[in-house]
């Protein structure tokens, strides 16, 4: 009996170690709690994210232990990548947004259009639709935005009271600028609580890998 208990404990310990390794270095499940990425990602969607796409930081590991100050095996993300990251405000909450700007970029909205380094990002009207904003369902105009030759995706703007103009956002060195695809209902780098996400300290967990 004692031998069987020890074997079971050994099996559980090995399974725990393997789970930590997989979660830290390979894949991690993620749940979509808000509407900020509609219609790309909907409330309740479940997905896996890869942990190796951009290298590893302390935030790749459970509880973000202070075991490294920079990223290991770093690979820079591309504009348009959808990324999970720790929020700068509390260094604990996971957010998922689309990476729009890199170090030194100037980001600005002018008459409802997104500009990067004073160049207008192409967008094409697709259809009218609806999205959630909190518990409210609102009418939106849906566009296809093409941020570069490799990345195009759908975004939503309210039919009324939509974001029109902003001051320029200048992305600091070693930081990144994120936006939600549900542009008028997304807490992202336009807000002080998120602002610019630092490469080293408040970096992402990784790129979307697969839905289930």
MDAnalysis code that builds the backbone (N, CA, C; Angstrom):
import MDAnalysis as mda
import numpy as np

u = mda.Universe.empty(636, n_residues=212, atom_resindex=np.repeat(np.arange(212), 3), trajectory=True)
u.add_TopologyAttr("name", ["N", "CA", "C"] * 212)
u.add_TopologyAttr("resid", np.arange(1, 213))
u.add_TopologyAttr("resname", ["UNK", "UNK", "UNK", "UNK", "UNK", "UNK", "UNK", "UNK", "UNK", "UNK", "UNK", "UNK", "UNK", "UNK", "UNK", "UNK", "UNK", "UNK", "UNK", "UNK", "UNK", "UNK", "UNK", "UNK", "UNK", "UNK", "UNK", "UNK", "UNK", "UNK", "UNK", "UNK", "UNK", "UNK", "UNK", "UNK", "UNK", "UNK", "UNK", "UNK", "UNK", "UNK", "UNK", "UNK", "UNK", "UNK", "UNK", "UNK", "UNK", "UNK", "UNK", "UNK", "UNK", "UNK", "UNK", "UNK", "UNK", "UNK", "UNK", "UNK", "UNK", "UNK", "UNK", "UNK", "UNK", "UNK", "UNK", "UNK", "UNK", "UNK", "UNK", "UNK", "UNK", "UNK", "UNK", "UNK", "UNK", "UNK", "UNK", "UNK", "UNK", "UNK", "UNK", "UNK", "UNK", "UNK", "UNK", "UNK", "UNK", "UNK", "UNK", "UNK", "UNK", "UNK", "UNK", "UNK", "UNK", "UNK", "UNK", "UNK", "UNK", "UNK", "UNK", "UNK", "UNK", "UNK", "UNK", "UNK", "UNK", "UNK", "UNK", "UNK", "UNK", "UNK", "UNK", "UNK", "UNK", "UNK", "UNK", "UNK", "UNK", "UNK", "UNK", "UNK", "UNK", "UNK", "UNK", "UNK", "UNK", "UNK", "UNK", "UNK", "UNK", "UNK", "UNK", "UNK", "UNK", "UNK", "UNK", "UNK", "UNK", "UNK", "UNK", "UNK", "UNK", "UNK", "UNK", "UNK", "UNK", "UNK", "UNK", "UNK", "UNK", "UNK", "UNK", "UNK", "UNK", "UNK", "UNK", "UNK", "UNK", "UNK", "UNK", "UNK", "UNK", "UNK", "UNK", "UNK", "UNK", "UNK", "UNK", "UNK", "UNK", "UNK", "UNK", "UNK", "UNK", "UNK", "UNK", "UNK", "UNK", "UNK", "UNK", "UNK", "UNK", "UNK", "UNK", "UNK", "UNK", "UNK", "UNK", "UNK", "UNK", "UNK", "UNK", "UNK", "UNK", "UNK", "UNK", "UNK", "UNK", "UNK", "UNK", "UNK", "UNK", "UNK", "UNK", "UNK", "UNK", "UNK", "UNK", "UNK"])
u.atoms.positions = np.array([
    [0.830, -1.205, 0.000],
    [0.000, 0.000, 0.000],
    [0.867, 1.258, 0.000],
    [1.869, 1.277, 0.874],
    [2.771, 2.428, 0.961],
    [3.512, 2.628, -0.347],
    [3.933, 1.510, -0.962],
    [4.650, 1.576, -2.229],
    [3.766, 2.167, -3.324],
    [2.498, 1.770, -3.337],
    [1.558, 2.273, -4.337],
    [1.322, 3.775, -4.179],
    [1.203, 4.238, -2.928],
    [1.029, 5.676, -2.668],
    [2.231, 6.460, -3.159],
    [3.438, 5.935, -2.886],
    [4.666, 6.598, -3.334],
    [4.739, 6.652, -4.853],
    [4.326, 5.603, -5.513],
    [4.331, 5.580, -6.979],
    [3.345, 6.596, -7.546],
    [2.182, 6.691, -6.905],
    [1.189, 7.674, -7.344],
    [1.698, 9.104, -7.153],
    [2.341, 9.348, -6.012],
    [2.909, 10.671, -5.756],
    [4.006, 10.998, -6.762],
    [4.804, 10.006, -7.089],
    [5.878, 10.188, -8.064],
    [5.288, 10.531, -9.437],
    [4.230, 9.817, -9.814],
    [3.563, 10.073, -11.092],
    [2.980, 11.481, -11.133],
    [2.337, 11.894, -10.033],
    [1.761, 13.239, -9.963],
    [2.847, 14.315, -10.037],
    [3.971, 14.065, -9.382],
    [5.081, 15.025, -9.393],
    [5.639, 15.175, -10.804],
    [5.830, 14.066, -11.491],
    [6.347, 14.117, -12.865],
    [5.357, 14.850, -13.776],
    [4.055, 14.545, -13.605],
    [3.034, 15.213, -14.421],
    [3.023, 16.719, -14.173],
    [3.207, 17.116, -12.907],
    [3.247, 18.539, -12.558],
    [4.443, 19.225, -13.207],
    [5.610, 18.581, -13.144],
    [6.814, 19.149, -13.751],
    [6.635, 19.302, -15.261],
    [6.074, 18.286, -15.909],
    [5.846, 18.345, -17.353],
    [4.861, 19.450, -17.706],
    [3.814, 19.601, -16.882],
    [2.831, 20.653, -17.140],
    [3.452, 22.040, -17.039],
    [4.321, 22.236, -16.037],
    [4.994, 23.529, -15.873],
    [5.911, 23.805, -17.055],
    [6.640, 22.788, -17.518],
    [7.543, 22.954, -18.658],
    [6.755, 23.316, -19.919],
    [5.664, 22.580, -20.176],
    [4.858, 22.848, -21.364],
    [4.248, 24.245, -21.303],
    [3.700, 24.602, -20.140],
    [3.057, 25.905, -19.970],
    [4.064, 27.050, -20.065],
    [5.283, 26.833, -19.599],
    [6.287, 27.893, -19.567],
    [7.017, 28.040, -20.889],
    [7.269, 26.939, -21.594],
    [8.155, 26.976, -22.754],
    [7.447, 26.732, -24.086],
    [6.288, 26.088, -24.076],
    [5.682, 25.694, -25.339],
    [4.313, 26.333, -25.574],
    [3.301, 25.904, -24.842],
    [1.930, 26.350, -25.082],
    [1.234, 26.692, -23.777],
    [0.285, 27.631, -23.881],
    [-0.536, 27.948, -22.718],
    [-1.956, 28.244, -23.175],
    [-2.966, 27.688, -22.503],
    [-4.351, 28.013, -22.860],
    [-4.697, 29.430, -22.427],
    [-5.599, 30.057, -23.172],
    [-5.992, 31.427, -22.868],
    [-7.476, 31.582, -23.160],
    [-8.146, 32.339, -22.309],
    [-9.594, 32.559, -22.406],
    [-9.852, 34.033, -22.707],
    [-10.753, 34.306, -23.647],
    [-11.080, 35.681, -24.032],
    [-12.211, 36.196, -23.135],
    [-11.928, 37.157, -22.243],
    [-12.948, 37.609, -21.290],
    [-13.724, 38.847, -21.729],
    [-13.276, 39.535, -22.795],
    [-13.896, 40.810, -23.158],
    [-14.124, 40.885, -24.664],
    [-14.779, 41.969, -25.080],
    [-15.130, 42.143, -26.489],
    [-14.139, 43.009, -27.256],
    [-13.002, 43.320, -26.676],
    [-12.097, 44.303, -27.279],
    [-11.467, 43.858, -28.589],
    [-11.498, 42.547, -28.882],
    [-10.916, 42.061, -30.132],
    [-11.977, 41.540, -31.108],
    [-13.259, 41.838, -30.847],
    [-14.291, 41.433, -31.813],
    [-14.054, 42.149, -33.147],
    [-14.352, 41.465, -34.272],
    [-14.875, 40.111, -34.392],
    [-13.780, 39.062, -34.569],
    [-12.543, 39.454, -34.416],
    [-11.439, 38.501, -34.534],
    [-11.518, 37.449, -33.440],
    [-11.713, 37.906, -32.208],
    [-11.842, 37.025, -31.049],
    [-13.087, 37.435, -30.276],
    [-13.912, 36.451, -29.950],
    [-15.183, 36.724, -29.275],
    [-15.104, 36.352, -27.802],
    [-15.960, 36.976, -26.998],
    [-16.037, 36.640, -25.574],
    [-16.296, 35.140, -25.427],
    [-15.491, 34.490, -24.613],
    [-15.660, 33.065, -24.383],
    [-14.795, 32.185, -25.256],
    [-14.160, 32.756, -26.292],
    [-13.247, 31.957, -27.119],
    [-12.117, 31.413, -26.264],
    [-11.717, 30.202, -26.565],
    [-10.563, 29.587, -25.893],
    [-9.529, 29.240, -26.949],
    [-8.279, 29.472, -26.624],
    [-7.219, 29.257, -27.596],
    [-5.930, 28.894, -26.896],
    [-4.983, 28.404, -27.670],
    [-3.637, 28.204, -27.178],
    [-2.758, 29.322, -27.718],
    [-1.782, 29.744, -26.931],
    [-0.770, 30.677, -27.421],
    [0.590, 29.995, -27.306],
    [1.455, 30.276, -28.260],
    [2.800, 29.728, -28.195],
    [3.631, 30.568, -27.232],
    [4.571, 29.939, -26.565],
    [5.415, 30.640, -25.591],
    [6.808, 30.946, -26.139],
    [7.092, 30.485, -27.350],
    [8.452, 30.588, -27.887],
    [8.566, 31.567, -29.055],
    [7.451, 32.134, -29.515],
    [7.461, 32.923, -30.745],
    [8.417, 34.108, -30.694],
    [8.488, 34.787, -29.549],
    [9.317, 35.986, -29.423],
    [10.398, 35.831, -28.366],
    [10.697, 34.602, -27.988],
    [11.662, 34.378, -26.917],
    [10.982, 34.378, -25.557],
    [11.785, 34.296, -24.505],
    [11.249, 34.118, -23.151],
    [11.657, 35.276, -22.240],
    [10.707, 35.687, -21.408],
    [10.993, 36.634, -20.336],
    [10.511, 36.005, -19.039],
    [10.691, 36.699, -17.932],
    [10.217, 36.144, -16.658],
    [8.712, 35.966, -16.657],
    [8.004, 36.724, -17.528],
    [6.557, 36.605, -17.602],
    [6.110, 35.367, -18.372],
    [7.065, 34.643, -18.951],
    [6.728, 33.383, -19.605],
    [6.437, 32.293, -18.583],
    [6.879, 32.494, -17.357],
    [6.765, 31.480, -16.317],
    [5.642, 31.820, -15.335],
    [5.063, 30.807, -14.696],
    [4.013, 31.072, -13.697],
    [4.495, 32.008, -12.593],
    [3.660, 32.982, -12.243],
    [3.928, 33.947, -11.163],
    [5.046, 34.936, -11.495],
    [5.533, 34.949, -12.746],
    [6.548, 35.927, -13.195],
    [7.724, 36.052, -12.230],
    [8.435, 34.971, -11.946],
    [9.561, 35.045, -11.012],
    [10.676, 35.940, -11.564],
    [11.348, 36.642, -10.683],
    [12.401, 37.574, -11.109],
    [13.699, 36.816, -11.347],
    [13.703, 36.032, -12.438],
    [14.874, 35.196, -12.738],
    [15.665, 35.723, -13.922],
    [15.132, 36.718, -14.644],
    [15.869, 37.323, -15.760],
    [15.349, 38.736, -15.965],
    [16.210, 39.615, -16.461],
    [15.841, 41.010, -16.631],
    [15.525, 41.366, -18.081],
    [15.882, 40.502, -19.015],
    [15.630, 40.769, -20.423],
    [15.022, 39.531, -21.049],
    [14.860, 39.554, -22.372],
    [14.300, 38.403, -23.069],
    [15.418, 37.491, -23.561],
    [15.168, 36.194, -23.493],
    [16.098, 35.182, -23.964],
    [15.604, 34.652, -25.302],
    [16.498, 34.550, -26.286],
    [16.142, 34.108, -27.645],
    [15.112, 35.049, -28.271],
    [15.323, 36.334, -28.079],
    [14.356, 37.334, -28.524],
    [14.210, 37.364, -30.045],
    [12.972, 37.401, -30.530],
    [12.637, 37.623, -31.935],
    [11.585, 38.714, -31.972],
    [11.827, 39.780, -32.717],
    [10.923, 40.926, -32.710],
    [9.604, 40.597, -33.398],
    [8.478, 40.974, -32.783],
    [7.175, 40.744, -33.420],
    [6.986, 41.646, -34.627],
    [6.034, 41.263, -35.471],
    [5.701, 42.050, -36.647],
    [4.426, 42.835, -36.395],
    [4.314, 43.990, -37.027],
    [3.069, 44.747, -36.927],
    [1.914, 43.865, -37.411],
    [0.846, 43.884, -36.654],
    [-0.306, 43.079, -37.009],
    [-0.416, 41.793, -36.213],
    [0.666, 41.387, -35.524],
    [0.595, 40.181, -34.695],
    [-0.354, 40.397, -33.529],
    [-1.128, 39.367, -33.205],
    [-2.004, 39.395, -32.027],
    [-1.244, 38.739, -30.886],
    [-1.113, 39.459, -29.760],
    [-0.162, 39.082, -28.721],
    [-0.813, 39.182, -27.343],
    [-0.459, 38.262, -26.476],
    [-0.863, 38.311, -25.069],
    [0.279, 38.934, -24.273],
    [-0.029, 39.896, -23.410],
    [1.020, 40.562, -22.641],
    [0.522, 40.912, -21.249],
    [1.460, 41.165, -20.353],
    [1.129, 41.631, -19.004],
    [0.944, 43.144, -19.030],
    [-0.110, 43.629, -18.372],
    [-0.356, 45.065, -18.373],
    [0.663, 45.795, -17.500],
    [1.148, 46.945, -17.974],
    [2.094, 47.727, -17.179],
    [1.534, 48.204, -15.849],
    [0.206, 48.364, -15.751],
    [-0.375, 48.951, -14.544],
    [-0.236, 48.062, -13.321],
    [-0.338, 46.738, -13.511],
    [-0.225, 45.863, -12.335],
    [0.736, 44.695, -12.529],
    [1.234, 44.518, -13.779],
    [2.219, 43.477, -14.052],
    [1.666, 42.074, -13.772],
    [0.352, 41.932, -13.730],
    [-0.259, 40.624, -13.454],
    [-1.339, 40.260, -14.471],
    [-2.149, 41.238, -14.860],
    [-3.284, 40.970, -15.722],
    [-2.840, 40.700, -17.158],
    [-3.390, 39.647, -17.750],
    [-3.098, 39.328, -19.147],
    [-4.073, 40.056, -20.057],
    [-3.546, 40.740, -21.073],
    [-4.359, 41.357, -22.110],
    [-3.970, 40.755, -23.453],
    [-4.911, 40.759, -24.382],
    [-4.618, 40.297, -25.737],
    [-5.046, 41.390, -26.710],
    [-4.081, 41.875, -27.501],
    [-4.330, 42.970, -28.437],
    [-3.476, 42.753, -29.688],
    [-3.657, 43.665, -30.644],
    [-2.872, 43.612, -31.880],
    [-1.737, 44.631, -31.806],
    [-0.522, 44.179, -32.118],
    [0.637, 45.069, -32.062],
    [0.647, 45.961, -33.303],
    [0.627, 47.279, -33.046],
    [0.524, 48.256, -34.124],
    [1.822, 49.039, -34.313],
    [2.470, 49.439, -33.206],
    [3.626, 50.311, -33.308],
    [4.835, 49.795, -32.565],
    [6.032, 50.091, -33.134],
    [7.299, 49.703, -32.522],
    [8.039, 50.933, -32.009],
    [9.202, 50.705, -31.428],
    [10.016, 51.790, -30.876],
    [10.222, 52.898, -31.910],
    [9.946, 54.136, -31.499],
    [10.176, 55.284, -32.368],
    [9.030, 55.621, -33.290],
    [8.041, 54.757, -33.398],
    [6.907, 55.027, -34.287],
    [6.030, 56.156, -33.754],
    [5.430, 56.892, -34.669],
    [4.409, 57.883, -34.331],
    [3.056, 57.328, -34.760],
    [2.157, 57.153, -33.798],
    [0.825, 56.615, -34.056],
    [-0.198, 57.717, -33.833],
    [-1.128, 57.867, -34.765],
    [-2.145, 58.910, -34.615],
    [-3.406, 58.530, -35.389],
    [-4.571, 58.923, -34.836],
    [-5.833, 58.814, -35.552],
    [-6.215, 60.193, -36.076],
    [-6.506, 60.265, -37.372],
    [-6.921, 61.508, -38.006],
    [-8.187, 61.233, -38.805],
    [-9.292, 61.891, -38.414],
    [-10.587, 61.714, -39.067],
    [-10.965, 60.231, -39.167],
    [-10.680, 59.492, -38.103],
    [-11.061, 58.093, -38.046],
    [-10.104, 57.127, -38.702],
    [-9.047, 57.634, -39.314],
    [-8.072, 56.776, -39.973],
    [-6.809, 56.652, -39.125],
    [-6.204, 55.480, -39.158],
    [-4.975, 55.208, -38.417],
    [-3.766, 55.588, -39.269],
    [-2.868, 56.355, -38.660],
    [-1.620, 56.736, -39.337],
    [-0.431, 56.210, -38.536],
    [0.537, 55.644, -39.228],
    [1.795, 55.215, -38.624],
    [2.920, 55.967, -39.315],
    [3.653, 56.752, -38.530],
    [4.737, 57.578, -39.082],
    [4.228, 58.447, -40.233],
    [3.055, 59.049, -39.985],
    [2.399, 59.992, -40.897],
    [1.911, 59.339, -42.193],
    [1.927, 58.026, -42.256],
    [1.434, 57.309, -43.433],
    [0.124, 56.616, -43.078],
    [-0.903, 56.875, -43.874],
    [-2.227, 56.320, -43.613],
    [-2.235, 54.803, -43.837],
    [-2.770, 54.083, -42.860],
    [-2.909, 52.631, -42.984],
    [-4.159, 52.330, -43.803],
    [-4.010, 51.518, -44.823],
    [-5.113, 51.227, -45.730],
    [-6.237, 50.482, -45.018],
    [-7.465, 50.932, -45.242],
    [-8.619, 50.201, -44.747],
    [-9.733, 50.280, -45.785],
    [-10.491, 49.208, -45.898],
    [-11.546, 49.104, -46.901],
    [-12.836, 48.653, -46.234],
    [-13.919, 49.369, -46.488],
    [-15.206, 49.004, -45.899],
    [-15.630, 47.620, -46.377],
    [-16.095, 46.793, -45.432],
    [-16.522, 45.430, -45.759],
    [-18.030, 45.279, -45.624],
    [-18.563, 45.668, -44.465],
    [-19.996, 45.491, -44.218],
    [-20.377, 46.196, -42.920],
    [-21.651, 46.302, -42.675],
    [-22.148, 46.736, -41.377],
    [-22.374, 45.518, -40.503],
    [-22.252, 45.685, -39.188],
    [-22.426, 44.555, -38.292],
    [-22.710, 45.037, -36.885],
    [-22.574, 44.143, -35.929],
    [-22.757, 44.491, -34.519],
    [-21.631, 43.879, -33.698],
    [-21.283, 44.552, -32.605],
    [-20.308, 44.028, -31.652],
    [-20.814, 44.333, -30.243],
    [-20.280, 43.620, -29.280],
    [-20.575, 43.923, -27.883],
    [-19.595, 44.982, -27.377],
    [-20.098, 45.841, -26.502],
    [-19.253, 46.764, -25.743],
    [-19.781, 46.691, -24.316],
    [-19.080, 45.937, -23.469],
    [-19.653, 45.573, -22.189],
    [-20.810, 44.616, -22.439],
    [-21.987, 44.931, -21.894],
    [-23.165, 44.096, -22.111],
    [-24.046, 44.625, -23.230],
    [-23.656, 45.763, -23.796],
    [-24.475, 46.399, -24.831],
    [-24.017, 45.978, -26.226],
    [-24.962, 45.710, -27.108],
    [-24.670, 45.354, -28.481],
    [-24.912, 46.571, -29.364],
    [-23.889, 46.966, -30.115],
    [-23.941, 48.215, -30.870],
    [-23.661, 47.975, -32.349],
    [-24.224, 48.846, -33.176],
    [-23.974, 48.790, -34.606],
    [-22.600, 49.342, -34.956],
    [-21.913, 48.683, -35.878],
    [-20.564, 49.107, -36.265],
    [-20.397, 49.021, -37.778],
    [-19.419, 49.766, -38.248],
    [-18.906, 49.592, -39.601],
    [-17.661, 48.722, -39.514],
    [-17.617, 47.669, -40.315],
    [-16.490, 46.749, -40.293],
    [-15.625, 46.984, -41.525],
    [-14.324, 47.120, -41.280],
    [-13.361, 47.382, -42.341],
    [-12.295, 46.290, -42.360],
    [-11.672, 46.137, -43.506],
    [-10.466, 45.313, -43.593],
    [-9.276, 46.253, -43.571],
    [-8.434, 46.116, -42.568],
    [-7.252, 46.969, -42.422],
    [-6.025, 46.194, -42.870],
    [-5.177, 46.824, -43.662],
    [-3.946, 46.197, -44.161],
    [-2.766, 46.987, -43.635],
    [-2.133, 46.453, -42.590],
    [-1.045, 47.189, -41.945],
    [0.290, 46.958, -42.645],
    [0.409, 45.845, -43.358],
    [1.575, 45.561, -44.200],
    [1.177, 44.465, -45.184],
    [2.114, 44.073, -46.031],
    [1.808, 43.083, -47.070],
    [1.468, 41.716, -46.495],
    [1.922, 41.444, -45.268],
    [1.721, 40.123, -44.672],
    [0.551, 40.058, -43.696],
    [-0.035, 41.197, -43.367],
    [-1.048, 41.190, -42.315],
    [-2.228, 42.089, -42.669],
    [-3.401, 41.485, -42.828],
    [-4.647, 42.224, -42.963],
    [-5.725, 41.516, -42.152],
    [-6.635, 42.281, -41.611],
    [-7.578, 41.761, -40.633],
    [-8.758, 42.711, -40.568],
    [-9.856, 42.267, -39.942],
    [-11.042, 43.090, -39.829],
    [-11.045, 43.878, -38.525],
    [-11.497, 45.128, -38.608],
    [-11.631, 45.994, -37.441],
    [-13.042, 46.577, -37.441],
    [-13.483, 47.052, -36.281],
    [-14.840, 47.594, -36.150],
    [-14.794, 48.985, -35.536],
    [-15.600, 49.898, -36.095],
    [-15.785, 51.244, -35.552],
    [-17.282, 51.481, -35.363],
    [-17.652, 52.125, -34.257],
    [-19.058, 52.432, -34.024],
    [-19.624, 53.246, -35.186],
    [-20.913, 53.035, -35.468],
    [-21.591, 53.849, -36.476],
    [-21.761, 55.280, -35.978],
    [-21.893, 55.439, -34.669],
    [-22.025, 56.767, -34.073],
    [-21.013, 56.911, -32.931],
    [-20.573, 58.156, -32.690],
    [-19.625, 58.458, -31.612],
    [-18.332, 57.644, -31.729],
    [-17.871, 57.499, -32.932],
    [-16.646, 56.743, -33.159],
    [-15.420, 57.621, -32.941],
    [-14.301, 56.967, -32.597],
    [-13.039, 57.672, -32.429],
    [-12.658, 58.373, -33.728],
    [-12.342, 59.663, -33.657],
    [-12.019, 60.412, -34.872],
    [-10.592, 60.924, -34.898],
    [-10.185, 61.657, -33.844],
    [-8.874, 62.292, -33.858],
    [-8.178, 62.128, -32.507],
    [-6.874, 61.986, -32.552],
    [-6.060, 61.914, -31.336],
    [-4.792, 62.736, -31.540],
    [-4.140, 63.030, -30.440],
    [-2.785, 63.558, -30.528],
    [-1.854, 62.430, -30.954],
    [-0.657, 62.752, -31.441],
    [0.288, 61.692, -31.812],
    [0.779, 60.936, -30.571],
    [0.927, 59.643, -30.713],
    [1.561, 58.802, -29.696],
    [2.957, 58.450, -30.209],
    [3.984, 58.781, -29.447],
    [5.351, 58.452, -29.834],
    [5.812, 57.270, -28.989],
    [6.092, 56.144, -29.630],
    [6.426, 54.921, -28.902],
    [7.867, 54.993, -28.404],
    [8.086, 54.894, -27.087],
    [9.447, 54.977, -26.544],
    [10.319, 53.786, -26.961],
    [11.599, 53.933, -26.732],
    [12.554, 52.867, -27.043],
    [12.218, 51.602, -26.244],
    [12.328, 50.463, -26.906],
    [12.063, 49.151, -26.291],
    [10.625, 48.994, -25.785],
    [9.695, 49.701, -26.413],
    [8.279, 49.582, -26.092],
    [7.482, 49.306, -27.364],
    [6.220, 48.910, -27.157],
    [5.333, 48.620, -28.275],
    [3.956, 49.212, -28.002],
    [3.216, 49.459, -29.089],
    [1.897, 50.091, -29.018],
    [0.859, 49.094, -29.513],
    [-0.206, 48.882, -28.699],
    [-1.219, 47.880, -29.010],
    [-2.600, 48.508, -29.160],
    [-3.404, 47.943, -30.076],
    [-4.801, 48.341, -30.241],
    [-5.676, 47.093, -30.282],
    [-6.937, 47.243, -29.834],
    [-7.920, 46.187, -30.018],
    [-8.587, 46.329, -31.368],
    [-9.069, 45.245, -31.940],
    [-9.748, 45.306, -33.237],
    [-11.125, 45.952, -33.119],
    [-11.736, 45.882, -31.952],
    [-12.988, 46.577, -31.671],
    [-12.593, 47.984, -31.199],
    [-12.257, 48.837, -32.128],
    [-11.489, 50.061, -31.860],
    [-12.136, 51.022, -30.874],
    [-13.440, 51.119, -30.863],
    [-14.104, 52.070, -29.980],
    [-14.479, 51.461, -28.637],
    [-14.154, 50.191, -28.439],
    [-14.470, 49.533, -27.168],
    [-13.287, 48.651, -26.756],
    [-12.134, 49.270, -26.667],
    [-10.926, 48.526, -26.316],
    [-10.049, 49.365, -25.396],
    [-9.690, 48.788, -24.264],
    [-8.745, 49.424, -23.358],
    [-7.350, 48.992, -23.794],
    [-6.610, 49.904, -24.422],
    [-5.339, 49.529, -25.019],
    [-4.317, 50.643, -24.830],
    [-3.344, 50.740, -25.718],
    [-2.240, 51.692, -25.515],
    [-2.662, 53.150, -25.598],
    [-3.892, 53.416, -25.969],
    [-4.392, 54.794, -25.958],
    [-4.726, 55.266, -24.551],
    [-4.737, 54.343, -23.579],
    [-5.119, 54.664, -22.205],
    [-3.913, 54.560, -21.277],
    [-3.865, 55.420, -20.276],
    [-2.710, 55.481, -19.381],
    [-2.485, 54.184, -18.616],
    [-3.562, 53.451, -18.310],
    [-3.410, 52.218, -17.540],
    [-2.688, 51.124, -18.327],
    [-2.704, 51.226, -19.641],
    [-1.987, 50.276, -20.501],
    [-0.762, 50.957, -21.093],
    [-1.003, 52.067, -21.797],
    [0.057, 52.864, -22.411],
    [0.970, 51.999, -23.266],
    [2.257, 52.294, -23.220],
    [3.221, 51.561, -24.042],
    [3.716, 50.337, -23.274],
    [3.777, 49.211, -23.951],
    [4.165, 47.961, -23.302],
    [5.657, 47.732, -23.503],
    [6.377, 47.608, -22.386],
    [7.830, 47.487, -22.435],
    [8.262, 46.095, -22.879],
    [9.241, 46.059, -23.757],
    [9.770, 44.784, -24.249],
    [10.267, 43.912, -23.110],
    [11.002, 44.488, -22.177],
    [11.701, 43.690, -21.173],
    [10.819, 43.323, -19.993],
    [10.160, 44.316, -19.406],
    [9.496, 44.083, -18.126],
    [8.040, 43.669, -18.262],
    [7.340, 44.259, -19.218],
    [5.903, 43.989, -19.320],
    [5.570, 43.349, -20.658],
    [6.362, 42.412, -21.070],
    [6.212, 41.868, -22.403],
    [5.097, 40.841, -22.494],
    [4.813, 40.430, -23.707],
    [3.733, 39.497, -24.010],
    [4.101, 38.089, -23.640],
    [3.115, 37.268, -23.621],
    [3.385, 35.844, -23.484],
    [3.637, 35.228, -24.847],
    [2.803, 35.530, -25.824],
    [3.095, 34.978, -27.139],
    [1.995, 35.159, -28.159],
    [2.247, 34.625, -29.334],
    [1.359, 34.742, -30.480],
    [0.272, 33.680, -30.434],
    [-0.898, 34.008, -30.980],
    [-1.969, 33.019, -31.051],
    [-1.525, 31.825, -31.871],
    [-1.846, 30.637, -31.402],
    [-1.439, 29.419, -32.095],
    [-2.625, 28.655, -32.671],
    [-3.616, 28.372, -31.862],
    [-4.719, 27.548, -32.339],
    [-5.956, 27.766, -31.474],
    [-7.120, 27.671, -32.063],
    [-8.388, 27.759, -31.333],
    [-8.883, 26.367, -30.978],
    [-9.708, 26.281, -29.936],
    [-10.413, 25.017, -29.674],
    [-11.755, 25.304, -29.013],
])
